[in-house]
Amino acid sequence: MKDNNLAIAILGSVAVGTVLGILFAPARGCETRRVIGEKSTTIKNNLLNSSEKIVDVISQIISDLNYESQQFIGNTKGINKDTKTNLNNLKDINKATIFE
């Protein structure tokens, strides 16, 4: 019985809300649909512009990271070359010391 009363209350509320919505609507249906269409188009365009800006920012960040990593790799290669040269010099010094 309580379920029936709840269902009747919900249906009654929906009916009253529909009637009040029709009576107090600020514009005719076709006008309201046009406004909703314009707003949705504006929102869609704003989202597209925002996503393009986000893609541009992310692309710039990736480009900067790529440049920085290339610089790091270049520096590392130079350090490795210097280290290898120093090791070879140490070997030569050790050989010279051993044979003296």
C-alpha positions as CSV (number, residue, x, y, z in Angstrom):
1,M,0.0,0.0,0.0
2,K,2.9,2.4,0.8
3,D,4.4,1.7,-2.6
4,N,1.2,2.7,-4.3
5,N,1.0,5.9,-2.3
6,L,4.6,6.7,-3.2
7,A,4.0,6.0,-6.9
8,I,0.9,8.2,-6.8
9,A,2.8,11.0,-5.1
10,I,5.6,10.8,-7.6
11,L,3.3,10.9,-10.6
12,G,1.3,13.7,-9.0
13,S,4.4,15.7,-8.5
14,V,5.5,15.2,-12.1
15,A,2.1,16.2,-13.4
16,V,2.1,19.4,-11.2
17,G,5.6,20.3,-12.2
18,T,4.7,19.8,-15.9
19,V,1.7,22.1,-15.6
20,L,3.6,24.7,-13.7
21,G,6.4,24.6,-16.2
22,I,4.1,25.1,-19.1
23,L,2.2,27.9,-17.4
24,F,5.3,29.8,-16.3
25,A,7.6,29.1,-19.2
26,P,9.6,32.2,-20.1
27,A,9.4,31.6,-23.9
28,R,7.6,29.4,-26.4
29,G,8.9,25.9,-27.1
30,C,10.5,26.8,-30.4
31,E,12.3,29.8,-28.9
32,T,13.5,27.7,-25.9
33,R,14.8,25.0,-28.3
34,R,16.6,27.6,-30.4
35,V,18.3,29.1,-27.2
36,I,19.3,25.7,-26.0
37,G,20.8,24.9,-29.4
38,E,22.8,28.1,-29.5
39,K,24.0,27.6,-25.9
40,S,25.0,24.0,-26.7
41,T,26.9,25.2,-29.8
42,T,28.7,27.8,-27.8
43,I,29.7,25.3,-25.1
44,K,30.9,22.8,-27.8
45,N,33.0,25.5,-29.4
46,N,34.5,26.5,-26.1
47,L,35.4,22.9,-25.3
48,L,37.0,22.5,-28.7
49,N,39.0,25.7,-28.2
50,S,40.1,24.6,-24.7
51,S,41.1,21.2,-25.9
52,E,43.2,22.8,-28.7
53,K,44.9,25.0,-26.2
54,I,45.6,22.0,-24.0
55,V,47.1,20.1,-26.9
56,D,49.3,23.0,-27.8
57,V,50.6,23.3,-24.2
58,I,51.2,19.5,-24.0
59,S,53.0,19.6,-27.3
60,Q,55.2,22.4,-26.2
61,I,56.0,20.6,-22.9
62,I,56.9,17.4,-24.9
63,S,59.1,19.4,-27.3
64,D,60.9,21.0,-24.3
65,L,61.4,17.7,-22.7
66,N,62.8,16.2,-25.9
67,Y,65.2,19.1,-26.3
68,E,66.3,18.8,-22.6
69,S,66.8,15.0,-22.9
70,Q,68.9,15.5,-26.1
71,Q,71.0,18.0,-24.2
72,F,71.4,15.6,-21.3
73,I,72.4,12.8,-23.6
74,G,74.9,15.0,-25.4
75,N,76.4,16.1,-22.0
76,T,76.6,12.5,-20.9
77,K,78.4,11.4,-24.0
78,G,81.0,14.1,-23.4
79,I,81.4,13.1,-19.8
80,N,81.8,9.4,-20.8
81,K,84.4,10.4,-23.4
82,D,86.3,12.4,-20.8
83,T,86.1,9.6,-18.3
84,K,87.4,7.0,-20.8
85,T,90.3,9.3,-21.7
86,N,91.1,9.7,-18.0
87,L,91.0,6.0,-17.4
88,N,93.3,5.4,-20.3
89,N,95.7,8.0,-18.9
90,L,95.6,6.3,-15.5
91,K,96.4,2.9,-17.2
92,D,99.4,4.5,-19.0
93,I,100.6,6.0,-15.7
94,N,100.2,2.6,-13.9
95,K,102.1,0.8,-16.7
96,A,104.9,3.4,-16.6
97,T,105.1,3.1,-12.8
98,I,105.1,-0.7,-12.8
99,F,107.9,-0.9,-15.3
100,E,110.2,1.6,-13.6
